[in-house]
Amino acid sequence: MDDLILRTVARVLVPLVQLCGLAIIAYGHVSPGGGFAGGTVLAAGFVLYALAFGQEALDRRLPERTARTAESLGAAWFAVLGLVGLAAGRNYLANVLPPGSPGRLLSGGIIALVTAGVGLKVAATMVTLFRRLMGGEGGERP
C-alpha cells in the first residue's frame, strides 16, 4: 500500500504501540495485562509497520529467521524457568526468588520472568502467523 497518510501515522504510532506492549509485559504481574496481552500489542506494532511499509520492509526490520528464533527462545525460557523450580526441590515453575514489595516492578519473583518469556513467544508467533496469512515463507504472496 502506498499511502502517505498511513505511512506518516505509522511512523508515529509504531514505536508507541511497541512501547505500550513492552510496558504491558513488564508490569503484567502487578496490573492488568501480562505476557499474552503485551505480546499481542507488541506484534500489532509489527503488523501496522508491515501494512504501512510493506512486507519486504518488515522482513528487513524483523527477518523471518529472527522471529522463529524468538519463538523458540520464549518457549525455552518458560521451560528453563520451570526446571529451576524443580532443581530447587520444588514444583515446576515454583517461585524461587524473593517476592519483593507489593506493587513494585520486581515484586512478583519468578512471575515477571515468566511473563517476559510468554510475551516474547506470543509476539513472535503473532508476527509469524501474520506473515503466513499474508503469503510469506511457505505460502504465496498476493
The first five atom37 places (N, CA, C, CB, O) and aatype in JSON, in Angstrom:
{
  "aatype": [12, 3, 3, 10, 9, 10, 1, 16, 19, 0, 1, 19, 10, 19, 14, 10, 19, 5, 10, 4, 7, 10, 0, 9, 9, 0, 18, 7, 8, 19, 15, 14, 7, 7, 7, 13, 0, 7, 7, 16, 19, 10, 0, 0, 7, 13, 19, 10, 18, 0, 10, 0, 13, 7, 5, 6, 0, 10, 3, 1, 1, 10, 14, 6, 1, 16, 0, 1, 16, 0, 6, 15, 10, 7, 0, 0, 17, 13, 0, 19, 10, 7, 10, 19, 7, 10, 0, 0, 7, 1, 2, 18, 10, 0, 2, 19, 10, 14, 14, 7, 15, 14, 7, 1, 10, 10, 15, 7, 7, 9, 9, 0, 10, 19, 16, 0, 7, 19, 7, 10, 11, 19, 0, 0, 16, 12, 19, 16, 10, 13, 1, 1, 10, 12, 7, 7, 6, 7, 7, 6, 1, 14],
  "atom_mask": [
    [1, 1, 1, 1, 1],
    [1, 1, 1, 1, 1],
    [1, 1, 1, 1, 1],
    [1, 1, 1, 1, 1],
    [1, 1, 1, 1, 1],
    [1, 1, 1, 1, 1],
    [1, 1, 1, 1, 1],
    [1, 1, 1, 1, 1],
    [1, 1, 1, 1, 1],
    [1, 1, 1, 1, 1],
    [1, 1, 1, 1, 1],
    [1, 1, 1, 1, 1],
    [1, 1, 1, 1, 1],
    [1, 1, 1, 1, 1],
    [1, 1, 1, 1, 1],
    [1, 1, 1, 1, 1],
    [1, 1, 1, 1, 1],
    [1, 1, 1, 1, 1],
    [1, 1, 1, 1, 1],
    [1, 1, 1, 1, 1],
    [1, 1, 1, 0, 1],
    [1, 1, 1, 1, 1],
    [1, 1, 1, 1, 1],
    [1, 1, 1, 1, 1],
    [1, 1, 1, 1, 1],
    [1, 1, 1, 1, 1],
    [1, 1, 1, 1, 1],
    [1, 1, 1, 0, 1],
    [1, 1, 1, 1, 1],
    [1, 1, 1, 1, 1],
    [1, 1, 1, 1, 1],
    [1, 1, 1, 1, 1],
    [1, 1, 1, 0, 1],
    [1, 1, 1, 0, 1],
    [1, 1, 1, 0, 1],
    [1, 1, 1, 1, 1],
    [1, 1, 1, 1, 1],
    [1, 1, 1, 0, 1],
    [1, 1, 1, 0, 1],
    [1, 1, 1, 1, 1],
    [1, 1, 1, 1, 1],
    [1, 1, 1, 1, 1],
    [1, 1, 1, 1, 1],
    [1, 1, 1, 1, 1],
    [1, 1, 1, 0, 1],
    [1, 1, 1, 1, 1],
    [1, 1, 1, 1, 1],
    [1, 1, 1, 1, 1],
    [1, 1, 1, 1, 1],
    [1, 1, 1, 1, 1],
    [1, 1, 1, 1, 1],
    [1, 1, 1, 1, 1],
    [1, 1, 1, 1, 1],
    [1, 1, 1, 0, 1],
    [1, 1, 1, 1, 1],
    [1, 1, 1, 1, 1],
    [1, 1, 1, 1, 1],
    [1, 1, 1, 1, 1],
    [1, 1, 1, 1, 1],
    [1, 1, 1, 1, 1],
    [1, 1, 1, 1, 1],
    [1, 1, 1, 1, 1],
    [1, 1, 1, 1, 1],
    [1, 1, 1, 1, 1],
    [1, 1, 1, 1, 1],
    [1, 1, 1, 1, 1],
    [1, 1, 1, 1, 1],
    [1, 1, 1, 1, 1],
    [1, 1, 1, 1, 1],
    [1, 1, 1, 1, 1],
    [1, 1, 1, 1, 1],
    [1, 1, 1, 1, 1],
    [1, 1, 1, 1, 1],
    [1, 1, 1, 0, 1],
    [1, 1, 1, 1, 1],
    [1, 1, 1, 1, 1],
    [1, 1, 1, 1, 1],
    [1, 1, 1, 1, 1],
    [1, 1, 1, 1, 1],
    [1, 1, 1, 1, 1],
    [1, 1, 1, 1, 1],
    [1, 1, 1, 0, 1],
    [1, 1, 1, 1, 1],
    [1, 1, 1, 1, 1],
    [1, 1, 1, 0, 1],
    [1, 1, 1, 1, 1],
    [1, 1, 1, 1, 1],
    [1, 1, 1, 1, 1],
    [1, 1, 1, 0, 1],
    [1, 1, 1, 1, 1],
    [1, 1, 1, 1, 1],
    [1, 1, 1, 1, 1],
    [1, 1, 1, 1, 1],
    [1, 1, 1, 1, 1],
    [1, 1, 1, 1, 1],
    [1, 1, 1, 1, 1],
    [1, 1, 1, 1, 1],
    [1, 1, 1, 1, 1],
    [1, 1, 1, 1, 1],
    [1, 1, 1, 0, 1],
    [1, 1, 1, 1, 1],
    [1, 1, 1, 1, 1],
    [1, 1, 1, 0, 1],
    [1, 1, 1, 1, 1],
    [1, 1, 1, 1, 1],
    [1, 1, 1, 1, 1],
    [1, 1, 1, 1, 1],
    [1, 1, 1, 0, 1],
    [1, 1, 1, 0, 1],
    [1, 1, 1, 1, 1],
    [1, 1, 1, 1, 1],
    [1, 1, 1, 1, 1],
    [1, 1, 1, 1, 1],
    [1, 1, 1, 1, 1],
    [1, 1, 1, 1, 1],
    [1, 1, 1, 1, 1],
    [1, 1, 1, 0, 1],
    [1, 1, 1, 1, 1],
    [1, 1, 1, 0, 1],
    [1, 1, 1, 1, 1],
    [1, 1, 1, 1, 1],
    [1, 1, 1, 1, 1],
    [1, 1, 1, 1, 1],
    [1, 1, 1, 1, 1],
    [1, 1, 1, 1, 1],
    [1, 1, 1, 1, 1],
    [1, 1, 1, 1, 1],
    [1, 1, 1, 1, 1],
    [1, 1, 1, 1, 1],
    [1, 1, 1, 1, 1],
    [1, 1, 1, 1, 1],
    [1, 1, 1, 1, 1],
    [1, 1, 1, 1, 1],
    [1, 1, 1, 1, 1],
    [1, 1, 1, 0, 1],
    [1, 1, 1, 0, 1],
    [1, 1, 1, 1, 1],
    [1, 1, 1, 0, 1],
    [1, 1, 1, 0, 1],
    [1, 1, 1, 1, 1],
    [1, 1, 1, 1, 1],
    [1, 1, 1, 1, 1]
  ],
  "atom_positions": [
    [[0.85, -1.17, 0.0], [0.0, 0.0, 0.0], [0.9, 1.24, 0.0], [-0.97, -0.01, 1.22], [1.85, 1.33, 0.77]],
    [[0.58, 2.18, -0.86], [1.39, 3.38, -0.98], [0.53, 4.58, -0.58], [1.95, 3.55, -2.42], [0.04, 5.32, -1.43]],
    [[0.35, 4.77, 0.72], [-0.49, 5.83, 1.25], [0.34, 6.7, 2.18], [-1.72, 5.24, 1.99], [0.81, 6.24, 3.22]],
    [[0.53, 7.95, 1.81], [1.36, 8.88, 2.59], [0.83, 9.08, 4.0], [1.46, 10.22, 1.88], [1.61, 9.14, 4.95]],
    [[-0.48, 9.19, 4.15], [-1.07, 9.41, 5.48], [-0.83, 8.2, 6.37], [-2.59, 9.71, 5.36], [-0.44, 8.34, 7.53]],
    [[-1.06, 7.0, 5.84], [-0.84, 5.78, 6.62], [0.61, 5.66, 7.05], [-1.25, 4.54, 5.81], [0.89, 5.33, 8.2]],
    [[1.53, 5.94, 6.15], [2.95, 5.85, 6.5], [3.34, 6.89, 7.55], [3.81, 6.04, 5.25], [4.12, 6.59, 8.45]],
    [[2.81, 8.08, 7.44], [3.12, 9.13, 8.41], [2.59, 8.78, 9.79], [2.55, 10.47, 7.95], [3.29, 8.92, 10.79]],
    [[1.34, 8.33, 9.84], [0.75, 7.93, 11.12], [1.5, 6.73, 11.69], [-0.77, 7.6, 10.94], [1.74, 6.67, 12.9]],
    [[1.87, 5.78, 10.85], [2.58, 4.58, 11.31], [3.94, 4.95, 11.9], [2.75, 3.58, 10.16], [4.38, 4.34, 12.88]],
    [[4.63, 5.92, 11.31], [5.93, 6.34, 11.85], [5.81, 6.83, 13.3], [6.53, 7.46, 10.98], [6.73, 6.65, 14.1]],
    [[4.68, 7.43, 13.62], [4.45, 7.92, 14.98], [3.91, 6.8, 15.88], [3.48, 9.11, 14.96], [4.36, 6.64, 17.02]],
    [[2.96, 6.03, 15.36], [2.26, 5.05, 16.2], [3.06, 3.77, 16.48], [0.98, 4.69, 15.55], [2.96, 3.22, 17.57]],
    [[3.82, 3.29, 15.52], [4.52, 2.01, 15.71], [5.4, 2.02, 16.96], [5.37, 1.69, 14.48], [5.3, 1.1, 17.76]],
    [[6.27, 3.02, 17.15], [7.08, 2.99, 18.38], [6.23, 3.09, 19.65], [8.08, 4.13, 18.36], [6.55, 2.46, 20.66]],
    [[5.15, 3.88, 19.61], [4.29, 4.0, 20.79], [3.55, 2.7, 21.1], [3.28, 5.12, 20.58], [3.43, 2.32, 22.26]],
    [[3.07, 2.02, 20.07], [2.38, 0.75, 20.26], [3.35, -0.28, 20.83], [1.77, 0.24, 18.93], [3.0, -1.04, 21.73]],
    [[4.57, -0.31, 20.3], [5.54, -1.29, 20.79], [5.98, -0.98, 22.22], [6.75, -1.33, 19.86], [6.18, -1.9, 23.01]],
    [[6.14, 0.28, 22.55], [6.46, 0.65, 23.93], [5.32, 0.25, 24.87], [6.74, 2.16, 24.04], [5.55, -0.22, 25.98]],
    [[4.1, 0.46, 24.42], [2.94, 0.06, 25.23], [2.93, -1.45, 25.44], [1.63, 0.51, 24.55], [2.66, -1.92, 26.55]],
    [[3.23, -2.21, 24.41], [3.3, -3.67, 24.54], [4.37, -4.1, 25.52], [0.0, 0.0, 0.0], [4.15, -4.99, 26.34]],
    [[5.54, -3.46, 25.45], [6.61, -3.78, 26.4], [6.22, -3.43, 27.83], [7.9, -3.04, 26.02], [6.54, -4.16, 28.77]],
    [[5.52, -2.32, 28.01], [5.07, -1.92, 29.35], [4.03, -2.9, 29.89], [4.49, -0.5, 29.32], [4.05, -3.22, 31.08]],
    [[3.14, -3.37, 29.04], [2.14, -4.35, 29.47], [2.82, -5.64, 29.9], [1.11, -4.63, 28.34], [2.42, -6.26, 30.89]],
    [[3.85, -6.05, 29.17], [4.6, -7.24, 29.55], [5.33, -7.01, 30.87], [5.61, -7.63, 28.45], [5.29, -7.85, 31.77]],
    [[6.0, -5.88, 30.98], [6.83, -5.6, 32.16], [6.0, -5.49, 33.44], [7.61, -4.32, 31.95], [6.44, -5.94, 34.5]],
    [[4.83, -4.9, 33.35], [4.01, -4.68, 34.54], [2.84, -5.65, 34.63], [3.49, -3.26, 34.55], [1.93, -5.45, 35.44]],
    [[2.84, -6.69, 33.83], [1.72, -7.63, 33.78], [1.47, -8.39, 35.06], [0.0, 0.0, 0.0], [0.36, -8.86, 35.28]],
    [[2.46, -8.52, 35.91], [2.27, -9.27, 37.15], [1.75, -8.4, 38.28], [3.57, -9.93, 37.57], [1.39, -8.91, 39.34]],
    [[1.71, -7.07, 38.08], [1.19, -6.17, 39.12], [0.0, -5.34, 38.63], [2.29, -5.24, 39.59], [-0.56, -4.56, 39.4]],
    [[-0.38, -5.5, 37.38], [-1.5, -4.75, 36.83], [-2.17, -5.62, 35.75], [-1.04, -3.36, 36.23], [-1.62, -6.66, 35.39]],
    [[-3.31, -5.21, 35.25], [-3.94, -5.99, 34.17], [-3.01, -6.09, 32.96], [-5.29, -5.37, 33.76], [-2.36, -5.12, 32.59]],
    [[-2.97, -7.23, 32.38], [-2.1, -7.45, 31.23], [-1.27, -8.69, 31.44], [0.0, 0.0, 0.0], [-1.74, -9.66, 32.05]],
    [[-0.08, -8.68, 30.95], [0.81, -9.82, 31.1], [1.45, -10.16, 29.78], [0.0, 0.0, 0.0], [1.45, -9.37, 28.84]],
    [[2.0, -11.35, 29.72], [2.76, -11.78, 28.56], [1.91, -11.92, 27.31], [0.0, 0.0, 0.0], [2.32, -11.48, 26.23]],
    [[0.73, -12.52, 27.43], [-0.09, -12.71, 26.25], [-0.6, -11.38, 25.71], [-1.27, -13.64, 26.56], [-0.47, -11.09, 24.52]],
    [[-1.19, -10.58, 26.59], [-1.73, -9.28, 26.14], [-0.62, -8.38, 25.61], [-2.47, -8.58, 27.31], [-0.77, -7.77, 24.55]],
    [[0.48, -8.29, 26.33], [1.59, -7.46, 25.88], [2.21, -7.96, 24.59], [0.0, 0.0, 0.0], [2.6, -7.17, 23.74]],
    [[2.3, -9.28, 24.45], [2.85, -9.85, 23.22], [2.0, -9.54, 22.01], [0.0, 0.0, 0.0], [2.52, -9.28, 20.93]],
    [[0.67, -9.58, 22.18], [-0.2, -9.27, 21.05], [-0.12, -7.79, 20.68], [-1.65, -9.64, 21.37], [-0.17, -7.44, 19.5]],
    [[0.0, -6.91, 21.67], [0.14, -5.48, 21.37], [1.49, -5.22, 20.68], [0.02, -4.63, 22.68], [1.56, -4.45, 19.73]],
    [[2.53, -5.86, 21.16], [3.85, -5.72, 20.54], [3.81, -6.2, 19.09], [4.91, -6.52, 21.33], [4.35, -5.54, 18.2]],
    [[3.17, -7.33, 18.85], [3.04, -7.85, 17.49], [2.19, -6.92, 16.62], [2.42, -9.24, 17.51], [2.45, -6.8, 15.42]],
    [[1.18, -6.27, 17.21], [0.35, -5.34, 16.45], [1.18, -4.19, 15.89], [-0.78, -4.79, 17.32], [0.89, -3.68, 14.81]],
    [[2.21, -3.79, 16.62], [3.11, -2.76, 16.1], [3.82, -3.22, 14.84], [0.0, 0.0, 0.0], [3.96, -2.46, 13.88]],
    [[4.28, -4.47, 14.84], [4.94, -5.01, 13.64], [3.96, -5.18, 12.49], [5.59, -6.35, 13.96], [4.32, -4.96, 11.34]],
    [[2.72, -5.58, 12.8], [1.71, -5.72, 11.76], [1.39, -4.37, 11.14], [0.43, -6.36, 12.33], [1.3, -4.25, 9.92]],
    [[1.23, -3.35, 11.96], [1.0, -1.99, 11.44], [2.15, -1.54, 10.56], [0.8, -1.0, 12.6], [1.94, -0.94, 9.51]],
    [[3.37, -1.84, 11.0], [4.55, -1.49, 10.21], [4.51, -2.17, 8.83], [5.85, -1.89, 10.96], [4.79, -1.54, 7.81]],
    [[4.15, -3.45, 8.82], [4.08, -4.18, 7.56], [2.97, -3.65, 6.66], [3.87, -5.66, 7.82], [3.14, -3.57, 5.44]],
    [[1.84, -3.31, 7.25], [0.73, -2.78, 6.45], [1.06, -1.42, 5.86], [-0.53, -2.69, 7.29], [0.63, -1.09, 4.75]],
    [[1.81, -0.62, 6.59], [2.14, 0.72, 6.11], [3.3, 0.73, 5.12], [2.48, 1.62, 7.29], [3.28, 1.48, 4.15]],
    [[4.31, -0.1, 5.38], [5.55, -0.03, 4.58], [5.8, -1.26, 3.72], [6.72, 0.17, 5.5], [6.75, -1.27, 2.93]],
    [[4.98, -2.28, 3.85], [5.12, -3.47, 3.02], [5.81, -4.6, 3.76], [0.0, 0.0, 0.0], [6.55, -4.39, 4.72]],
    [[5.55, -5.8, 3.29], [6.1, -6.98, 3.94], [7.62, -7.05, 3.78], [5.46, -8.24, 3.38], [8.31, -7.59, 4.64]],
    [[8.14, -6.52, 2.69], [9.59, -6.52, 2.5], [10.27, -5.65, 3.56], [9.95, -6.02, 1.08], [11.35, -5.98, 4.04]],
    [[9.63, -4.54, 3.92], [10.17, -3.67, 4.98], [10.14, -4.4, 6.32], [9.36, -2.36, 5.08], [11.08, -4.28, 7.11]],
    [[9.08, -5.16, 6.57], [9.02, -5.97, 7.79], [10.12, -7.03, 7.78], [7.64, -6.63, 7.95], [10.74, -7.29, 8.81]],
    [[10.35, -7.63, 6.63], [11.39, -8.65, 6.51], [12.77, -8.07, 6.81], [11.38, -9.27, 5.12], [13.63, -8.76, 7.37]],
    [[12.99, -6.82, 6.45], [14.27, -6.17, 6.77], [14.35, -5.82, 8.26], [14.46, -4.89, 5.92], [15.41, -5.96, 8.87]],
    [[13.25, -5.37, 8.83], [13.22, -4.96, 10.24], [13.23, -6.15, 11.19], [11.98, -4.1, 10.51], [13.94, -6.14, 12.2]],
    [[12.45, -7.18, 10.86], [12.36, -8.38, 11.69], [12.36, -9.59, 10.75], [11.08, -8.37, 12.61], [11.3, -10.06, 10.35]],
    [[13.56, -10.09, 10.41], [13.62, -11.23, 9.49], [12.87, -12.44, 10.04], [15.08, -11.6, 9.21], [12.75, -12.62, 11.25]],
    [[12.38, -13.26, 9.12], [11.63, -14.47, 9.48], [12.43, -15.36, 10.41], [11.24, -15.25, 8.22], [11.89, -15.91, 11.37]],
    [[13.7, -15.49, 10.14], [14.55, -16.35, 10.98], [14.65, -15.81, 12.41], [15.96, -16.48, 10.37], [14.65, -16.58, 13.37]],
    [[14.72, -14.5, 12.55], [14.78, -13.89, 13.88], [13.48, -14.13, 14.64], [15.05, -12.38, 13.76], [13.5, -14.4, 15.83]],
    [[12.35, -14.02, 13.95], [11.06, -14.26, 14.59], [10.95, -15.72, 15.04], [9.9, -13.91, 13.64], [10.47, -16.0, 16.14]],
    [[11.38, -16.64, 14.19], [11.34, -18.06, 14.58], [12.26, -18.34, 15.76], [11.73, -18.95, 13.39], [11.92, -19.13, 16.64]],
    [[13.42, -17.7, 15.78], [14.34, -17.86, 16.91], [13.73, -17.31, 18.18], [15.69, -17.16, 16.62], [13.85, -17.92, 19.24]],
    [[13.07, -16.16, 18.08], [12.41, -15.56, 19.26], [11.3, -16.46, 19.77], [11.85, -14.17, 18.92], [11.11, -16.59, 20.98]],
    [[10.55, -17.1, 18.87], [9.52, -18.05, 19.29], [10.14, -19.17, 20.12], [8.78, -18.63, 18.07], [9.65, -19.52, 21.19]],
    [[11.22, -19.72, 19.6], [11.89, -20.83, 20.29], [12.47, -20.39, 21.62], [12.99, -21.41, 19.42], [12.37, -21.1, 22.62]],
    [[13.08, -19.2, 21.64], [13.68, -18.7, 22.89], [12.61, -18.44, 23.96], [14.47, -17.42, 22.62], [12.83, -18.72, 25.13]],
    [[11.47, -17.91, 23.55], [10.4, -17.67, 24.51], [9.9, -18.95, 25.15], [0.0, 0.0, 0.0], [9.7, -19.02, 26.36]],
    [[9.71, -19.97, 24.33], [9.27, -21.27, 24.86], [10.35, -21.91, 25.73], [8.89, -22.22, 23.71], [10.06, -22.47, 26.79]],
    [[11.59, -21.82, 25.28], [12.71, -22.4, 26.05], [12.88, -21.68, 27.38], [14.02, -22.34, 25.24], [13.14, -22.31, 28.4]],
    [[12.72, -20.36, 27.37], [12.84, -19.57, 28.61], [11.8, -20.03, 29.63], [12.66, -18.05, 28.31], [12.11, -20.2, 30.8]],
    [[10.57, -20.22, 29.16], [9.49, -20.69, 30.03], [9.85, -22.06, 30.62], [8.15, -20.77, 29.25], [9.7, -22.29, 31.82]],
    [[10.32, -22.97, 29.77], [10.67, -24.32, 30.23], [11.83, -24.29, 31.21], [11.02, -25.21, 29.04], [11.81, -25.0, 32.22]],
    [[12.84, -23.47, 30.93], [14.0, -23.4, 31.82], [13.61, -22.85, 33.19], [15.11, -22.53, 31.2], [14.06, -23.34, 34.22]],
    [[12.76, -21.82, 33.19], [12.3, -21.28, 34.48], [11.52, -22.32, 35.27], [11.44, -20.03, 34.26], [11.6, -22.37, 36.5]],
    [[10.77, -23.14, 34.57], [10.06, -24.22, 35.26], [11.01, -25.23, 35.85], [0.0, 0.0, 0.0], [10.8, -25.73, 36.96]],
    [[12.06, -25.53, 35.12], [13.05, -26.5, 35.62], [13.85, -25.96, 36.8], [14.0, -26.9, 34.49], [14.35, -26.73, 37.62]],
    [[13.97, -24.63, 36.89], [14.66, -24.04, 38.04], [13.91, -24.4, 39.33], [14.76, -22.49, 37.89], [14.53, -24.7, 40.35]],
    [[12.6, -24.36, 39.27], [11.8, -24.77, 40.43], [12.05, -26.22, 40.81], [0.0, 0.0, 0.0], [12.18, -26.55, 41.98]],
    [[12.12, -27.08, 39.8], [12.4, -28.5, 40.06], [13.8, -28.68, 40.62], [12.23, -29.33, 38.78], [14.0, -29.49, 41.54]],
    [[14.77, -27.95, 40.09], [16.15, -28.05, 40.57], [16.27, -27.59, 42.02], [17.09, -27.23, 39.69], [17.13, -28.05, 42.76]],
    [[15.39, -26.67, 42.42], [15.4, -26.18, 43.8], [14.62, -27.12, 44.73], [14.8, -24.77, 43.87], [14.44, -26.82, 45.91]],
    [[14.15, -28.26, 44.19], [13.42, -29.21, 45.02], [11.97, -28.85, 45.24], [0.0, 0.0, 0.0], [11.35, -29.32, 46.2]],
    [[11.42, -28.01, 44.36], [10.03, -27.59, 44.49], [9.26, -28.0, 43.24], [9.93, -26.06, 44.72], [9.75, -28.8, 42.44]],
    [[8.07, -27.47, 43.08], [7.25, -27.79, 41.92], [7.76, -27.08, 40.67], [5.78, -27.4, 42.17], [8.55, -26.13, 40.75]],
    [[7.3, -27.56, 39.52], [7.6, -26.92, 38.25], [7.06, -25.49, 38.28], [7.0, -27.71, 37.05], [5.91, -25.28, 38.69]],
    [[7.84, -24.52, 37.88], [7.52, -23.09, 37.88], [7.3, -22.53, 39.29], [6.28, -22.85, 37.05], [6.65, -21.49, 39.44]],
    [[7.83, -23.19, 40.31], [7.71, -22.66, 41.67], [8.51, -21.37, 41.78], [8.21, -23.71, 42.72], [9.55, -21.22, 41.14]],
    [[8.02, -20.45, 42.58], [8.69, -19.17, 42.77], [9.9, -19.38, 43.68], [7.71, -18.1, 43.36], [9.75, -19.65, 44.87]],
    [[11.1, -19.25, 43.11], [12.33, -19.45, 43.88], [13.02, -18.13, 44.19], [13.28, -20.37, 43.12], [14.08, -18.11, 44.83]],
    [[12.44, -17.03, 43.75], [13.0, -15.7, 44.02], [12.22, -15.03, 45.15], [12.98, -14.82, 42.73], [11.05, -15.34, 45.37]],
    [[12.87, -14.1, 45.86], [12.13, -13.38, 46.9], [11.02, -12.53, 46.28], [13.08, -12.49, 47.74], [11.22, -11.95, 45.21]],
    [[9.86, -12.44, 46.92], [8.73, -11.74, 46.33], [8.87, -10.23, 46.21], [7.54, -12.03, 47.12], [8.25, -9.65, 45.33]],
    [[9.65, -9.58, 47.03], [9.81, -8.13, 46.94], [8.64, -7.38, 47.54], [0.0, 0.0, 0.0], [7.82, -7.97, 48.25]],
    [[8.55, -6.09, 47.26], [7.49, -5.23, 47.78], [6.29, -5.23, 46.86], [8.0, -3.79, 47.98], [6.46, -5.08, 45.65]],
    [[5.08, -5.4, 47.38], [3.88, -5.42, 46.54], [3.74, -4.14, 45.71], [2.64, -5.61, 47.4], [4.0, -3.04, 46.21]],
    [[3.34, -4.29, 44.45], [3.12, -3.17, 43.55], [4.35, -2.68, 42.83], [0.0, 0.0, 0.0], [4.24, -1.83, 41.95]],
    [[5.51, -3.17, 43.16], [6.76, -2.75, 42.5], [7.03, -3.65, 41.29], [7.96, -2.81, 43.5], [6.51, -4.76, 41.21]],
    [[7.84, -3.15, 40.36], [8.14, -3.88, 39.13], [8.74, -5.25, 39.43], [9.1, -3.07, 38.27], [8.36, -6.24, 38.79]],
    [[9.64, -5.34, 40.37], [10.3, -6.61, 40.69], [9.69, -7.27, 41.92], [11.79, -6.4, 40.9], [10.41, -7.84, 42.75]],
    [[8.37, -7.21, 42.04], [7.71, -7.75, 43.23], [7.16, -9.15, 43.02], [6.59, -6.84, 43.64], [6.74, -9.77, 44.0]],
    [[7.15, -9.67, 41.83], [6.49, -10.93, 41.55], [7.39, -12.14, 41.56], [0.0, 0.0, 0.0], [6.96, -13.24, 41.2]],
    [[8.64, -11.98, 41.98], [9.54, -13.11, 41.97], [9.75, -13.61, 40.55], [0.0, 0.0, 0.0], [10.11, -12.84, 39.66]],
    [[9.53, -14.89, 40.34], [9.76, -15.51, 39.05], [8.67, -15.17, 38.02], [9.86, -17.01, 39.21], [8.87, -15.35, 36.82]],
    [[7.53, -14.69, 38.49], [6.4, -14.4, 37.59], [6.78, -13.36, 36.53], [5.19, -13.91, 38.4], [6.38, -13.5, 35.38]],
    [[7.52, -12.34, 36.89], [7.93, -11.33, 35.92], [8.8, -11.94, 34.82], [8.69, -10.18, 36.61], [8.69, -11.57, 33.66]],
    [[9.64, -12.87, 35.19], [10.5, -13.54, 34.2], [9.68, -14.45, 33.29], [11.59, -14.34, 34.91], [9.94, -14.52, 32.09]],
    [[8.71, -15.14, 33.86], [7.83, -16.0, 33.07], [7.03, -15.14, 32.09], [6.87, -16.81, 33.98], [6.88, -15.51, 30.92]],
    [[6.54, -14.02, 32.56], [5.75, -13.12, 31.72], [6.57, -12.6, 30.54], [5.22, -11.94, 32.54], [6.05, -12.47, 29.43]],
    [[7.84, -12.31, 30.77], [8.72, -11.85, 29.69], [8.86, -12.93, 28.62], [10.1, -11.46, 30.24], [8.82, -12.62, 27.42]],
    [[9.04, -14.17, 29.02], [9.15, -15.26, 28.06], [7.87, -15.47, 27.28], [0.0, 0.0, 0.0], [7.9, -15.7, 26.07]],
    [[6.74, -15.39, 27.96], [5.45, -15.54, 27.29], [5.24, -14.39, 26.29], [4.29, -15.58, 28.33], [4.76, -14.62, 25.18]],
    [[5.58, -13.17, 26.7], [5.44, -12.03, 25.8], [6.27, -12.17, 24.54], [0.0, 0.0, 0.0], [5.8, -11.87, 23.44]],
    [[7.51, -12.63, 24.69], [8.38, -12.84, 23.54], [7.81, -13.91, 22.62], [9.8, -13.24, 23.99], [7.78, -13.72, 21.4]],
    [[7.36, -15.0, 23.18], [6.8, -16.11, 22.4], [5.54, -15.67, 21.65], [6.49, -17.31, 23.3], [5.39, -15.95, 20.46]],
    [[4.64, -14.99, 22.34], [3.37, -14.59, 21.73], [3.62, -13.56, 20.63], [2.41, -14.02, 22.78], [3.03, -13.67, 19.55]],
    [[4.46, -12.57, 20.87], [4.74, -11.55, 19.85], [5.33, -12.18, 18.6], [5.69, -10.47, 20.4], [4.9, -11.88, 17.48]],
    [[6.32, -13.03, 18.78], [6.96, -13.66, 17.62], [5.99, -14.58, 16.88], [8.2, -14.46, 18.07], [6.01, -14.63, 15.65]],
    [[5.16, -15.3, 17.61], [4.19, -16.19, 16.97], [3.15, -15.41, 16.18], [3.5, -17.07, 18.02], [2.78, -15.81, 15.08]],
    [[2.68, -14.29, 16.74], [1.69, -13.48, 16.04], [2.26, -12.88, 14.75], [1.18, -12.36, 16.96], [1.57, -12.81, 13.73]],
    [[3.51, -12.44, 14.8], [4.15, -11.89, 13.6], [4.33, -13.0, 12.56], [5.52, -11.24, 13.94], [4.09, -12.78, 11.37]],
    [[4.73, -14.18, 13.0], [4.89, -15.3, 12.08], [3.55, -15.69, 11.47], [5.52, -16.5, 12.8], [3.48, -15.96, 10.27]],
    [[2.5, -15.72, 12.28], [1.17, -16.02, 11.78], [0.73, -14.98, 10.75], [0.16, -16.09, 12.94], [0.17, -15.33, 9.72]],
    [[0.97, -13.71, 11.03], [0.63, -12.65, 10.08], [1.36, -12.87, 8.76], [0.99, -11.26, 10.66], [0.76, -12.73, 7.69]],
    [[2.64, -13.21, 8.84], [3.41, -13.47, 7.61], [2.79, -14.62, 6.81], [4.88, -13.79, 7.95], [2.67, -14.53, 5.59]],
    [[2.4, -15.67, 7.49], [1.81, -16.82, 6.8], [0.49, -16.43, 6.13], [1.58, -17.99, 7.79], [0.22, -16.81, 4.99]],
    [[-0.33, -15.66, 6.85], [-1.61, -15.24, 6.3], [-1.43, -14.3, 5.11], [-2.45, -14.56, 7.37], [-2.26, -14.28, 4.2]],
    [[-0.35, -13.53, 5.12], [-0.07, -12.63, 4.0], [0.65, -13.33, 2.85], [0.77, -11.45, 4.48], [0.95, -12.72, 1.83]],
    [[0.93, -14.62, 3.04], [1.57, -15.36, 1.95], [3.07, -15.32, 2.03], [0.0, 0.0, 0.0], [3.74, -15.39, 1.0]],
    [[3.61, -15.22, 3.23], [5.07, -15.19, 3.4], [5.69, -16.54, 3.18], [0.0, 0.0, 0.0], [5.18, -17.33, 2.38]],
    [[6.77, -16.83, 3.86], [7.52, -18.06, 3.67], [6.6, -19.26, 3.73], [8.62, -18.18, 4.72], [5.83, -19.41, 4.68]],
    [[6.67, -20.12, 2.74], [5.84, -21.31, 2.7], [4.48, -21.07, 2.08], [0.0, 0.0, 0.0], [3.69, -22.01, 1.96]],
    [[4.17, -19.85, 1.69], [2.89, -19.54, 1.08], [3.08, -18.62, -0.11], [0.0, 0.0, 0.0], [4.19, -18.15, -0.38]],
    [[1.99, -18.37, -0.83], [2.07, -17.49, -1.98], [1.75, -16.07, -1.57], [1.13, -17.95, -3.1], [0.84, -15.84, -0.78]],
    [[2.5, -15.12, -2.1], [2.21, -13.71, -1.84], [1.2, -13.22, -2.86], [3.5, -12.85, -1.88], [1.24, -13.59, -4.03]],
    [[0.28, -12.37, -2.4], [-0.75, -11.86, -3.33], [-0.15, -10.94, -4.38], [-1.84, -11.11, -2.56], [-0.88, -10.42, -5.23]]
  ]
}
